[in-house]
Amino acid sequence: MKALRVGLTLVRHGETDYNKAGLLQGQAVDSSLSEAGRLQAAAAGSYLRDVLFSNVFSSDMRRARQTAEEIMQQNSSCLQLQMVCDPLLKEKSFGVAEGGRVEDLREMARAAGEPFPDFTPPEGETPDQVKLRVQQFMEKMLQQIGAEHWPAGGADVSSAEGGPDDGIGGLHAHALVVSHGAYMCVANQTVMVGGGPKRSCRRRNKWRKSTNKKSKNKLET
């Protein structure tokens, strides 16, 4: 059976006023993009305007949706696509620290004697809980892409999405995924290093990751 080859372009949402002020948003604060964030989203859209996307997925939080919408508006391959807003792509929950300063969370981690990236404040998500959400999203995404773009028995690479000059040739599908900073740190470790999806997804879809300069692009804020 031929392998399903899927490209991923991961984009972090643009800046919000909370980002600029050094405040944690997590899941409780559903803020919009700032003016600078809208310019960043537009810049990402300009950079990705010639990339052929077959699917678009976004966190259901406003700042991520607005970023995805801006990218889609500048990309002709997205004109007929419907963005899928999935809560599995939400930012990591920082529990009682949400709405407060990032520096205060760092102080909480130091006081607990734990590394900042691994520290879980009260009522927040652990790294393993976020990793599980990443795996669940990947499983769900690949099932949808397989159903939409992969005929029974697999397809030849010649039928893949993408052109000779867009850096994604030889793929059956290419998904744009817009999410959040802390979530994407876990996703990079889980997906790019090989920690997910689970074996059941590998066995059914025999998927392969595509890693190239465009699939690694991340909008910094």
N, C-alpha and C positions, 0 to 999 in steps of 0.2 A: 504494500500500500504506500502511495506517495505521501510525503510529508506536507502538511499545511504550513505554509510559510507566511507569517504575519509580521509586518513592521509596526513599531510603536513610536509615536512622537509624543513625548511627555512634556507638558508645559505647566509651569506654576502660574497661578493667577498674578495679575498685576498688583501694584501697590495700593493699599488703602490708607486712610488717615490713621487707623490703628497701627499699621506697620510703621508709618513715619514716626509715630509717637513712641514706638517701642513697647506697645501693649499687645497682650495675647488675645487672640480672637477665638481660636479653637472652634467649637461647635455652637457655643451659646451666643456669640456675637456674629450676626449675619450682615456684615457691612458691605457697602458698595465700593467700587473702585474710586480712588481719588482722581484728580485731573492728571497727575503724573502716571497713575496706574492705567488710565485710558490711553495715554500716549504709549506706554509700554506695550499694552495689548495691541495697539495699532502697529507698533514696530514689529511685534512677533508675527502679526498677520502679513505684513509686507515681506518679511523674511521667508515665510512659508507659502506665499501666494502661488507658487508654481508647483508645489508638491501635491500629488494626487492622493486624496484621502477617500477611502471607501466607507468609513464609519467615524462618527464623532461621539465621544463620551465625555461627560463633565460631572464634577461634583454638583450636587443640587444646591450648593450655597451660592449666594448672589455674586460674590466677587469672582468665583470661578466661571459661572454662567456668562457673565458679562465679558470675560476674557475670551471664552470660546466663541461667543457671538461675533466679536470683533474679528477674530481670525477667519471665521466662516464667511463673513461679508466680503473679505478680500480674496477669497479662493473660489475660483469658478467650479472646481470639482465638488464643492460643498453646497452648490445652489439647490440641488435636489435632495440633499441629505437632511435627515431629522436628527437633531442632537438628542442623545439619551442622557438624561440627568439621573445619576445613580447615587443614592445615599452611601453606598459602600466606598465612594471616593471622598467622603467628607474628611475634613482635617481631623487630626488626632484630638481627642478630648483632653483638655488640661484641667478638668474638674474645677476645684475651688479657685484655681489660679486664673481662670478666664476673666478677661476684662482688666486684669492687673498688669504690672510691668514684667517684662521678660527678665529684667535684672532681679526682681523679687523671686522669681522661680529659680534662678541660678543660686540665689542665697539659700533657698529651701533645700536645693540639692546638696550644696556644700554642708549645710547643717546636718543633713542626713548621712553625709559621708558617701554619697553616690555620684557617679559621673552624670553630668547634666543631661546628655542625650538619653540616658537610660532611666532617669528619675521619673517616678509617677507620683504626682501630687494626689492628695485625697480626692476621691470620686473621679479621678482621671483614668485614661486608658493606659494599659501597660504596652510595651513594645510587642509582646506576643499577641495581644488582642488586635493591635493595628495590623500586624502581619497576617492574622487570620482574615481580616477584612480584605487585604490585598489579594490573598489567595482566592477568596470567594469571588471577588470582582473578576480576576483573571479567568477563572473557570466559567463564569457567566458570560464574559465578553467573548471568549473563544467559542463557546457553544453557539452564540448568536452569529459570529462571523462565519463559523463553519457551515451553519445552516444557510446563510445568505450567499456565500461566495465559493463554496467548495462542493462541487458535484459529487454524487455517490461514487466511491472508489477513488477519489482524488482527481486532481487535474494536472496537466502538464504545466511546467513553469512558464511556458510561452503564453499562457492565458492570463498571466498575472497582471495585477494593477501596476501602474507606474510606467514611465518612459525611460529612454536610454540616458537621459541627462539629469534626472531628478534624484539620483542616488538610491533609489529603492527598487531597481529592476529585479525581476525574479521573485516577486511576492504575489501571493493570491489576494491579499488585502493589506491595507495600511490604515491604522486607526490613530486618530488624534485623541489624546486623553489629557484633560485639563483638571488639575487637582491642587494640592496645597503643599507647603514646604516640608513640614514634619512628616506628613503622610508619604511624600515622595522619597524622603530619605529612607524610610522603611521599604518602600516599593523597589527602589534601586538595589537594596541589599537582597530583597526577596526574589526579584525577577531577574535582574541582570547577573547576579552571582549564581543563580540557579536554585534558589530555595522554594520556588513555586512555579506553576501550580502543582497540585497534588498529583500522585501517580495516576489516579483515575483519568485525569484530563490528558496526561501524556499518552496513556495507553489508547484512549479513544481517538484523539486528534493527531497524535504524533507531531505536535507543534514544534516549531523552531523559532527562536528569537532572531530578529534582525537587528543588528547593532551597527549604526553608521553615524556620521556626524549629525545628520538631521534628527535621527531618532533619539540622540542624546541631548538635543537642545532643551534648555530650561530657561524660562524667563526669571531672571533674578530681580528681587525687590529689596 
